[in-house]
Amino acid sequence: MRFDIVTLYPDILRPFFSQGVLWGAQEKGLIAVHLHDLRVFSPDPRGIVDDRPFGGGAGMVMCPEPFFRAVDALSRELGRRPYVILLSAQGVLFDQELAKELARKGAVALLCGRYEGVDERVAELADLELSIGDYVLAGGELAAGVVVEATARMVPGVVGRYASAATDSFYAGPVLGYPQYTRPRDFRGLRVPEVLVSGDHARIRRWRLREAWRKTLRHRPDLLGLKLKARTAEDPENTGKSHG
């Protein structure tokens, strides 16, 4: 599978793609990741890619032409148009099901915005406008990294044992992953549940399923259509643990 990322700051992402699972997948030829400097596609000899917004307002807006030229160039190189994604806080929310769908596309181009925003015509160029969460980042680079990693994990062979991906949170639906433990069995008084060392695989499967649902109810009841009570430092139920 091929990923092309068009950005003003390709160097932000180079280290991310040169280590770990994603680097190993590239070495095996399972995925290819190409970073493109948006300035290369600017019609301006100085590489300018932004301008003042029509109608006034603060900040600068990224021009449409460099993005259109980038997609045109990628289409010529590939011999077909890639599936084009614009990273945007206004897009649909990225999730595991969408990662599975993108993994079947073969070639995905991700367009990263910056500054005050991107000319709306770039959204019309894209097949999908995508957000990784309800917050605003300075640019789309980190979001692109998230999308590539989550999608690449769905490509057969990228994760050493595909069962590892199949037990991830959200893989089989809106349920978090079950708790995991390893050695030592007793660490500072915190013990591994006895069922996990019982050797009874049927019991272990039942325990994992029950604990996965319990964790989902505790941390992400919204996935089950329930509301999460906001906790504060003054809340007597707040034990000091992170619930992010």
C-alpha positions, 0 to 999 in steps of 0.5 A: 500500500502507498501513502503520499503526504503533502505538507509544508513541513515534511521533516516533521514526519521523517523520524516518525516513519523511519522507526518501529513497525512502520519502518519495518513494513517499508523495508519489507515492501508492504507499504510505501510512504512518500513525503512531498513539500507543498512548496514544490507545487506552488506556481509562484517561483518563491514557493508561496502557498498562502494568501489573505482571505477574501472578505477579511479576517485574521491569518492567512489561508492556503491557496488551492492551486498547489494542492491541485497540482500535487494531486495531478502530479501524483495521479500521473506518477501512479497512473491513476488518481489516489484516494485523497484525504484532507486532514481537517478539524471539520472532517468526519472523525477517524476510527478503526472501521475507517482505517480498515476501509482505507487499507483497501484503497491501495494508494492514499494521498493525505493533504496537510493544512496550516495557517488559518485554514485551507481554501474550501475548494481543496475540500472539493478536491478531496474524497474525504475530509478527515479529523482525528478528534474534536480539537485543533492542531497547528497543522495536519502532519501529526494527524496524517501520521496517526492515519497512516499508522492506524491504516498500515496496521490493517495491511496484512503482514505489517503487524508481526502477528495479525492476531495482535491487531485483531485484539486491539481496542475498537477492532471488533466494534465499539469495545476497548481492549481487555487488560494485559499483564506480564511478569512479574506476577506480583509487582509492589503488591499488585498481582496478576489475576489468577485466572490468567495463570490458571491454564483454563483457556475457556475461563480466560476468554470469558474473563477477557470479554467481561473485562473488555466490556467493563473497561469500556463502561468505565472509560468510554461509556459514550461508545455504549450510548451512555454519558460519562460523568466528568470528574474533577480533583474535588470529586471523592471518586477521583482516585488520582488515576488518569481517565483520559 
